Amino acid sequence: MTDPKKTETQSPKKEPALWESYGSFPVWSLKLIDALTPDFLISKSPAPKRKLPQ
């Protein structure tokens, strides 16, 4: 079976090259920040939302 959401013309997503930019940031600076950031500071799940008193 094929996935109806995927079309044959779609190419797989590729990672941007080192000298390209992602948004307004150069990719090399994002990779540098990622390499220097300790694992315990990187969260994979969103922070819980606090409820405001009403």
PyMOL commands that place a pseudoatom at each C-alpha (Angstrom):
pseudoatom trace, name=CA, resn=MET, resi=1, chain=A, elem=C, hetatm=0, pos=[0.000, 0.000, 0.000]
pseudoatom trace, name=CA, resn=THR, resi=2, chain=A, elem=C, hetatm=0, pos=[1.146, 3.537, -0.623]
pseudoatom trace, name=CA, resn=ASP, resi=3, chain=A, elem=C, hetatm=0, pos=[0.765, 6.554, 1.556]
pseudoatom trace, name=CA, resn=PRO, resi=4, chain=A, elem=C, hetatm=0, pos=[-1.923, 8.822, 0.022]
pseudoatom trace, name=CA, resn=LYS, resi=5, chain=A, elem=C, hetatm=0, pos=[-0.339, 11.920, 1.593]
pseudoatom trace, name=CA, resn=LYS, resi=6, chain=A, elem=C, hetatm=0, pos=[2.972, 11.403, -0.222]
pseudoatom trace, name=CA, resn=THR, resi=7, chain=A, elem=C, hetatm=0, pos=[3.179, 12.248, -3.861]
pseudoatom trace, name=CA, resn=GLU, resi=8, chain=A, elem=C, hetatm=0, pos=[5.738, 10.906, -6.276]
pseudoatom trace, name=CA, resn=THR, resi=9, chain=A, elem=C, hetatm=0, pos=[7.039, 14.396, -6.964]
pseudoatom trace, name=CA, resn=GLN, resi=10, chain=A, elem=C, hetatm=0, pos=[8.022, 15.023, -3.329]
pseudoatom trace, name=CA, resn=SER, resi=11, chain=A, elem=C, hetatm=0, pos=[11.699, 14.570, -2.654]
pseudoatom trace, name=CA, resn=PRO, resi=12, chain=A, elem=C, hetatm=0, pos=[12.897, 13.500, 0.781]
pseudoatom trace, name=CA, resn=LYS, resi=13, chain=A, elem=C, hetatm=0, pos=[13.807, 16.402, 3.034]
pseudoatom trace, name=CA, resn=LYS, resi=14, chain=A, elem=C, hetatm=0, pos=[17.518, 17.043, 3.062]
pseudoatom trace, name=CA, resn=GLU, resi=15, chain=A, elem=C, hetatm=0, pos=[19.543, 18.884, 5.637]
pseudoatom trace, name=CA, resn=PRO, resi=16, chain=A, elem=C, hetatm=0, pos=[20.677, 22.372, 4.599]
pseudoatom trace, name=CA, resn=ALA, resi=17, chain=A, elem=C, hetatm=0, pos=[24.335, 22.756, 3.653]
pseudoatom trace, name=CA, resn=LEU, resi=18, chain=A, elem=C, hetatm=0, pos=[26.782, 24.264, 6.104]
pseudoatom trace, name=CA, resn=TRP, resi=19, chain=A, elem=C, hetatm=0, pos=[27.008, 27.609, 4.275]
pseudoatom trace, name=CA, resn=GLU, resi=20, chain=A, elem=C, hetatm=0, pos=[23.254, 28.008, 3.696]
pseudoatom trace, name=CA, resn=SER, resi=21, chain=A, elem=C, hetatm=0, pos=[20.974, 29.787, 6.111]
pseudoatom trace, name=CA, resn=TYR, resi=22, chain=A, elem=C, hetatm=0, pos=[17.995, 28.452, 8.036]
pseudoatom trace, name=CA, resn=GLY, resi=23, chain=A, elem=C, hetatm=0, pos=[15.636, 31.358, 8.452]
pseudoatom trace, name=CA, resn=SER, resi=24, chain=A, elem=C, hetatm=0, pos=[17.894, 34.292, 9.283]
pseudoatom trace, name=CA, resn=PHE, resi=25, chain=A, elem=C, hetatm=0, pos=[20.597, 32.152, 10.938]
pseudoatom trace, name=CA, resn=PRO, resi=26, chain=A, elem=C, hetatm=0, pos=[23.590, 30.610, 9.152]
pseudoatom trace, name=CA, resn=VAL, resi=27, chain=A, elem=C, hetatm=0, pos=[23.571, 26.814, 9.493]
pseudoatom trace, name=CA, resn=TRP, resi=28, chain=A, elem=C, hetatm=0, pos=[27.187, 26.707, 10.722]
pseudoatom trace, name=CA, resn=SER, resi=29, chain=A, elem=C, hetatm=0, pos=[26.314, 28.864, 13.742]
pseudoatom trace, name=CA, resn=LEU, resi=30, chain=A, elem=C, hetatm=0, pos=[23.303, 26.681, 14.601]
pseudoatom trace, name=CA, resn=LYS, resi=31, chain=A, elem=C, hetatm=0, pos=[25.482, 23.555, 14.438]
pseudoatom trace, name=CA, resn=LEU, resi=32, chain=A, elem=C, hetatm=0, pos=[28.081, 25.232, 16.661]
pseudoatom trace, name=CA, resn=ILE, resi=33, chain=A, elem=C, hetatm=0, pos=[25.447, 26.178, 19.240]
pseudoatom trace, name=CA, resn=ASP, resi=34, chain=A, elem=C, hetatm=0, pos=[24.031, 22.643, 19.124]
pseudoatom trace, name=CA, resn=ALA, resi=35, chain=A, elem=C, hetatm=0, pos=[27.495, 21.140, 19.666]
pseudoatom trace, name=CA, resn=LEU, resi=36, chain=A, elem=C, hetatm=0, pos=[28.296, 23.417, 22.624]
pseudoatom trace, name=CA, resn=THR, resi=37, chain=A, elem=C, hetatm=0, pos=[24.942, 23.108, 24.423]
pseudoatom trace, name=CA, resn=PRO, resi=38, chain=A, elem=C, hetatm=0, pos=[24.939, 20.439, 27.170]
pseudoatom trace, name=CA, resn=ASP, resi=39, chain=A, elem=C, hetatm=0, pos=[22.363, 17.654, 26.799]
pseudoatom trace, name=CA, resn=PHE, resi=40, chain=A, elem=C, hetatm=0, pos=[20.575, 18.500, 30.051]
pseudoatom trace, name=CA, resn=LEU, resi=41, chain=A, elem=C, hetatm=0, pos=[19.660, 21.952, 28.699]
pseudoatom trace, name=CA, resn=ILE, resi=42, chain=A, elem=C, hetatm=0, pos=[18.034, 20.537, 25.570]
pseudoatom trace, name=CA, resn=SER, resi=43, chain=A, elem=C, hetatm=0, pos=[14.446, 19.491, 26.280]
pseudoatom trace, name=CA, resn=LYS, resi=44, chain=A, elem=C, hetatm=0, pos=[12.570, 17.271, 23.887]
pseudoatom trace, name=CA, resn=SER, resi=45, chain=A, elem=C, hetatm=0, pos=[9.123, 17.904, 25.343]
pseudoatom trace, name=CA, resn=PRO, resi=46, chain=A, elem=C, hetatm=0, pos=[7.457, 21.299, 25.732]
pseudoatom trace, name=CA, resn=ALA, resi=47, chain=A, elem=C, hetatm=0, pos=[7.354, 22.902, 29.148]
pseudoatom trace, name=CA, resn=PRO, resi=48, chain=A, elem=C, hetatm=0, pos=[4.041, 22.485, 30.984]
pseudoatom trace, name=CA, resn=LYS, resi=49, chain=A, elem=C, hetatm=0, pos=[1.712, 25.467, 30.727]
pseudoatom trace, name=CA, resn=ARG, resi=50, chain=A, elem=C, hetatm=0, pos=[0.770, 27.186, 33.938]
pseudoatom trace, name=CA, resn=LYS, resi=51, chain=A, elem=C, hetatm=0, pos=[-2.879, 27.928, 34.539]
pseudoatom trace, name=CA, resn=LEU, resi=52, chain=A, elem=C, hetatm=0, pos=[-3.720, 31.515, 35.306]
pseudoatom trace, name=CA, resn=PRO, resi=53, chain=A, elem=C, hetatm=0, pos=[-5.980, 32.207, 38.296]
pseudoatom trace, name=CA, resn=GLN, resi=54, chain=A, elem=C, hetatm=0, pos=[-9.449, 33.345, 37.330]
for i in range(1, 54): cmd.bond("trace and resi %d" % i, "trace and resi %d" % (i + 1))
show_as sticks, trace
zoom trace
